[in-house]
């Protein structure tokens, strides 16, 4: 790969997984053998981890109040559906798969009562404060927990799947981290120094390993994929096969922003799931039409397994 090409790629990737409170897990009589691998199993575990006093929650089994939109932007891959259509310029957030996924999570609250829209509106803080037993987040939560909530002993496990006996199209999406670039308007001398620095950084395995360990990142460098330290890290060790995660490209903010609005409308304003997702799609597509964004999901290693 040329030096120029290296500068346009990500050096590391953020992936997401489930964090769980080990003390709460043990108190519920659960062991590592009970780590759920399917969504059906996850549902039962969430019930066991929920502690209520009448109508009041003492402990939510699972809190997704500010992270559900992120799960919805990733779980559909497990069913073989990309986030964007074949042209890469229109989102597929109002299809039956997304509606079904949304209903599953809503039922966790409405039917199973493992949490509530009114319990710990900031799911990350609720997990850190020992109010929630499980939370879904990017790998960087590992560092946040160690820094802000060191008293909480936690573990991690991979995003559950629909069928434990079948490898999904993808487990989830990942977020490519940015590689430093060089300002084309800089002087020749400054650009030469920048080139030397980036070549050093991008070819220094020791530096890249430190970066991954410090920020719970998975390396994009093929040479580091089997690094022993990275494979043993509490976050990267549970991700499974990294090539089963999709990067849709540097998505415009409108995608996450409007999916977050859709979730809030359903959870707090009584809007129907179908209506909220239809509105989100219309707004996102209109915003994307004003940009030059095009998804790169077609570059995914297993794109030939796509269902829709």
C-alpha positions as CSV (number, residue, x, y, z in Angstrom):
1,X,0.0,0.0,0.0
2,X,1.4,3.4,-0.9
3,X,2.0,6.1,1.8
4,X,-0.7,8.2,0.2
5,X,-3.3,5.5,0.4
6,X,-2.4,4.9,4.0
7,X,-3.4,8.5,4.9
8,X,-7.0,7.9,3.6
9,X,-7.6,4.9,5.7
10,X,-8.4,4.4,9.4
11,X,-5.7,3.0,11.7
12,X,-8.1,1.7,14.2
13,X,-11.8,0.9,14.6
14,X,-14.3,1.3,17.5
15,X,-16.7,-1.6,17.9
16,X,-19.6,-2.0,20.3
17,X,-20.6,-4.7,22.8
18,X,-22.6,-5.3,26.0
19,X,-21.1,-4.3,29.3
20,X,-22.4,-6.1,32.4
21,X,-22.0,-5.5,36.2
22,X,-20.3,-8.6,37.6
23,X,-21.6,-8.1,41.2
24,X,-25.2,-7.9,39.9
25,X,-24.6,-10.9,37.7
26,X,-23.4,-13.0,40.6
27,X,-26.2,-11.8,42.8
28,X,-28.7,-13.1,40.3
29,X,-27.0,-16.5,40.4
30,X,-25.4,-16.2,37.0
31,X,-22.0,-17.3,35.9
32,X,-19.9,-16.9,32.8
33,X,-21.6,-19.9,31.4
34,X,-24.8,-17.8,31.2
35,X,-23.4,-15.2,28.9
36,X,-26.2,-14.9,26.3
37,X,-25.4,-15.6,22.6
38,X,-28.8,-15.0,21.2
39,X,-31.4,-12.3,21.7
40,X,-33.9,-14.8,23.2
41,X,-31.3,-15.7,25.8
42,X,-30.5,-12.1,26.4
43,X,-34.1,-11.4,27.1
44,X,-34.2,-14.0,29.8
45,X,-31.0,-12.8,31.4
46,X,-32.2,-9.2,31.4
47,X,-35.3,-10.4,33.4
48,X,-33.1,-12.2,36.0
49,X,-31.0,-9.1,36.4
50,X,-34.0,-6.8,37.1
51,X,-34.8,-5.9,40.7
52,X,-38.1,-4.2,41.5
53,X,-39.9,-3.0,44.6
54,X,-43.5,-3.0,43.6
55,X,-43.7,-0.5,40.7
56,X,-40.3,1.0,41.4
57,X,-37.0,-0.1,40.0
58,X,-34.1,-0.7,42.2
59,X,-32.0,-2.2,39.4
60,X,-32.7,-2.2,35.7
61,X,-31.7,-5.4,34.0
62,X,-30.9,-3.5,30.8
63,X,-31.0,0.2,30.2
64,X,-30.9,1.5,26.6
65,X,-32.5,5.0,27.0
66,X,-29.8,6.8,25.2
67,X,-28.3,4.0,23.2
68,X,-31.2,2.3,21.5
69,X,-30.8,4.3,18.3
70,X,-27.2,2.9,18.1
71,X,-28.4,-0.7,18.4
72,X,-31.0,-0.1,15.7
73,X,-28.3,1.2,13.4
74,X,-26.4,-2.0,13.8
75,X,-28.6,-5.0,14.6
76,X,-30.3,-5.1,11.2
77,X,-27.0,-6.4,9.7
78,X,-27.5,-9.6,11.6
79,X,-30.6,-10.3,9.4
80,X,-28.6,-9.6,6.2
81,X,-29.8,-6.0,5.6
82,X,-27.5,-3.1,4.9
83,X,-28.3,0.3,6.4
84,X,-28.3,1.9,3.0
85,X,-29.9,0.8,-0.3
86,X,-28.0,-0.5,-3.3
87,X,-27.1,3.1,-4.5
88,X,-25.7,3.9,-1.1
89,X,-27.6,7.1,-0.9
90,X,-30.8,6.2,0.8
91,X,-31.3,4.7,4.3
92,X,-33.3,1.6,4.9
93,X,-34.6,2.4,8.4
94,X,-38.3,1.9,7.7
95,X,-38.3,-1.7,6.6
96,X,-39.8,-4.6,8.4
97,X,-36.5,-5.8,9.9
98,X,-35.9,-2.4,11.6
99,X,-39.5,-2.3,12.8
100,X,-39.1,-5.8,14.2
101,X,-35.9,-5.0,15.9
102,X,-37.4,-1.8,17.4
103,X,-40.4,-3.8,18.7
104,X,-38.1,-6.3,20.3
105,X,-36.4,-3.7,22.4
106,X,-39.6,-1.8,23.2
107,X,-41.1,-5.1,24.5
108,X,-38.1,-5.5,26.9
109,X,-39.6,-2.4,28.6
110,X,-43.3,-2.7,28.0
111,X,-43.7,-6.5,28.4
112,X,-40.7,-7.8,30.3
113,X,-40.2,-4.6,32.4
114,X,-36.4,-4.9,32.5
115,X,-36.1,-1.2,32.4
116,X,-38.1,2.0,31.8
117,X,-37.8,5.2,29.7
118,X,-37.9,7.0,33.0
119,X,-35.2,5.0,34.7
120,X,-31.7,6.5,34.3
121,X,-32.2,8.6,31.1
122,X,-28.4,8.6,30.7
123,X,-27.7,4.8,30.3
124,X,-24.0,5.1,30.7
125,X,-24.2,7.1,33.9
126,X,-26.8,4.7,35.3
127,X,-24.5,1.7,34.6
128,X,-21.6,3.5,36.2
129,X,-23.6,4.4,39.2
130,X,-24.7,0.8,39.8
131,X,-28.3,1.3,38.8
132,X,-28.3,-0.8,35.6
133,X,-27.0,-4.4,35.2
134,X,-26.3,-4.2,31.4
135,X,-25.4,-1.4,29.0
136,X,-24.6,-1.3,25.3
137,X,-21.7,1.0,24.3
138,X,-18.6,1.6,22.2
139,X,-15.5,0.0,23.5
140,X,-14.2,3.3,24.8
141,X,-16.6,2.8,27.8
142,X,-13.9,0.5,29.2
143,X,-11.7,3.5,29.8
144,X,-14.5,5.7,31.0
145,X,-15.5,3.1,33.6
146,X,-11.9,2.7,34.8
147,X,-11.5,6.5,35.1
148,X,-14.9,7.6,36.4
149,X,-16.4,4.5,38.1
150,X,-13.4,2.4,39.3
151,X,-15.5,0.8,42.0
152,X,-17.7,-1.0,39.4
153,X,-16.3,-4.4,38.4
154,X,-17.7,-5.2,35.0
155,X,-17.3,-7.7,32.1
156,X,-18.1,-7.6,28.4
157,X,-19.7,-9.8,25.9
158,X,-20.4,-9.7,22.2
159,X,-23.6,-8.4,20.7
160,X,-26.0,-11.3,20.8
161,X,-27.3,-12.7,17.5
162,X,-30.6,-14.1,16.1
163,X,-29.4,-17.7,15.8
164,X,-26.4,-19.1,17.7
165,X,-25.9,-21.8,15.1
166,X,-25.6,-19.5,12.1
167,X,-22.9,-16.9,11.4
168,X,-24.7,-13.6,10.8
169,X,-24.1,-11.4,7.7
170,X,-22.5,-9.1,10.3
171,X,-22.7,-8.7,14.1
172,X,-22.9,-4.9,14.0
173,X,-21.3,-1.9,12.4
174,X,-18.0,-0.4,13.5
175,X,-16.8,3.2,13.4
176,X,-13.5,3.8,11.6
177,X,-11.2,6.2,13.5
178,X,-9.6,9.0,11.5
179,X,-6.0,8.9,10.3
180,X,-4.1,12.2,10.5
181,X,-4.0,14.0,7.2
182,X,-1.6,16.5,5.6
183,X,-2.6,20.0,4.7
184,X,-2.1,20.5,1.0
185,X,-1.6,24.3,1.6
186,X,1.3,23.8,3.9
187,X,4.8,24.6,2.7
188,X,6.9,21.9,0.9
189,X,9.1,21.6,4.0
190,X,6.2,21.2,6.4
191,X,4.6,18.6,4.2
192,X,7.8,16.6,4.0
193,X,8.1,16.6,7.8
194,X,4.5,15.5,8.0
195,X,5.0,12.7,5.5
196,X,8.0,11.4,7.6
197,X,5.9,11.6,10.8
198,X,2.9,9.8,9.4
199,X,5.1,7.1,7.8
200,X,6.7,6.6,11.2
201,X,3.4,6.5,13.0
202,X,1.5,4.2,10.6
203,X,4.4,1.7,10.5
204,X,5.2,1.7,14.2
205,X,3.5,-1.4,15.5
206,X,4.4,-0.5,19.1
207,X,2.7,2.8,18.9
208,X,-0.4,1.4,17.2
209,X,-0.7,-1.4,19.9
210,X,-0.4,1.2,22.6
211,X,-3.1,3.2,20.9
212,X,-5.5,0.2,20.7
213,X,-4.9,-0.9,24.3
214,X,-5.4,2.6,25.7
215,X,-8.6,3.3,23.8
216,X,-10.0,-0.2,23.4
217,X,-9.7,-0.1,19.6
218,X,-9.3,-2.9,17.1
219,X,-6.3,-2.3,14.7
220,X,-7.1,-1.9,11.0
221,X,-3.5,-3.1,10.3
222,X,-3.6,-6.7,9.2
223,X,-0.2,-7.2,10.8
224,X,-1.6,-6.5,14.2
225,X,-4.8,-8.5,14.0
226,X,-3.3,-11.4,15.9
227,X,-1.3,-9.4,18.4
228,X,-1.4,-11.2,21.7
229,X,-2.0,-8.1,23.9
230,X,-4.9,-6.9,21.7
231,X,-6.4,-10.4,21.6
232,X,-6.3,-10.5,25.4
233,X,-7.8,-7.1,26.0
234,X,-11.2,-7.2,27.8
235,X,-12.9,-5.4,24.9
236,X,-11.2,-6.6,21.7
237,X,-11.0,-10.2,22.9
238,X,-14.8,-10.6,22.9
239,X,-15.5,-9.1,19.5
240,X,-15.1,-12.4,17.6
241,X,-14.2,-12.3,13.9
242,X,-13.5,-8.6,13.2
243,X,-14.3,-9.2,9.5
244,X,-17.9,-9.7,10.5
245,X,-18.4,-6.0,11.3
246,X,-19.5,-3.5,8.7
247,X,-18.3,0.1,8.2
248,X,-20.9,2.0,6.2
249,X,-18.5,4.9,5.7
250,X,-18.3,8.3,7.4
251,X,-22.0,8.8,7.8
252,X,-23.5,12.3,7.9
253,X,-24.6,13.3,11.4
254,X,-28.3,13.3,10.2
255,X,-28.4,9.5,10.3
256,X,-27.7,9.1,14.0
257,X,-29.4,12.4,15.0
258,X,-32.7,11.5,13.4
259,X,-32.7,7.9,14.6
260,X,-32.2,9.2,18.1
261,X,-35.2,11.5,17.6
262,X,-37.2,8.5,16.3
263,X,-36.4,6.5,19.4
264,X,-37.2,9.5,21.7
265,X,-40.6,10.0,20.0
266,X,-41.5,6.3,20.5
267,X,-40.3,6.0,24.1
268,X,-41.4,9.4,25.4
269,X,-44.0,10.9,23.0
270,X,-46.2,7.8,22.3
271,X,-45.4,7.9,18.5
272,X,-45.9,4.6,16.7
273,X,-42.7,2.8,15.6
274,X,-43.7,2.7,12.0
275,X,-44.5,6.4,11.9
276,X,-41.3,7.4,13.7
277,X,-39.1,5.4,11.3
278,X,-40.9,6.7,8.3
279,X,-40.3,10.3,9.4
280,X,-36.6,9.5,10.2
281,X,-36.1,8.1,6.7
282,X,-37.6,11.0,5.0
283,X,-35.6,13.5,6.9
284,X,-32.3,11.6,6.5
285,X,-32.8,11.0,2.8
286,X,-33.5,14.7,2.2
287,X,-30.4,15.7,4.1
288,X,-28.2,13.1,2.3
289,X,-29.5,14.4,-1.1
290,X,-27.9,17.7,-0.3
291,X,-24.5,16.1,0.2
292,X,-22.1,13.9,-1.8
293,X,-22.3,11.0,0.7
294,X,-22.4,7.4,-0.6
295,X,-22.2,4.4,1.6
296,X,-19.2,2.0,1.2
297,X,-21.2,-1.0,2.5
298,X,-20.7,-2.6,-0.9
299,X,-17.0,-3.0,0.0
300,X,-17.8,-5.2,3.0
301,X,-15.9,-8.5,2.7
302,X,-19.2,-10.6,2.9
303,X,-21.4,-8.3,0.8
304,X,-22.2,-11.3,-1.4
305,X,-24.3,-12.7,1.5
306,X,-26.6,-9.7,1.5
307,X,-30.3,-10.3,1.7
308,X,-31.6,-6.8,1.2
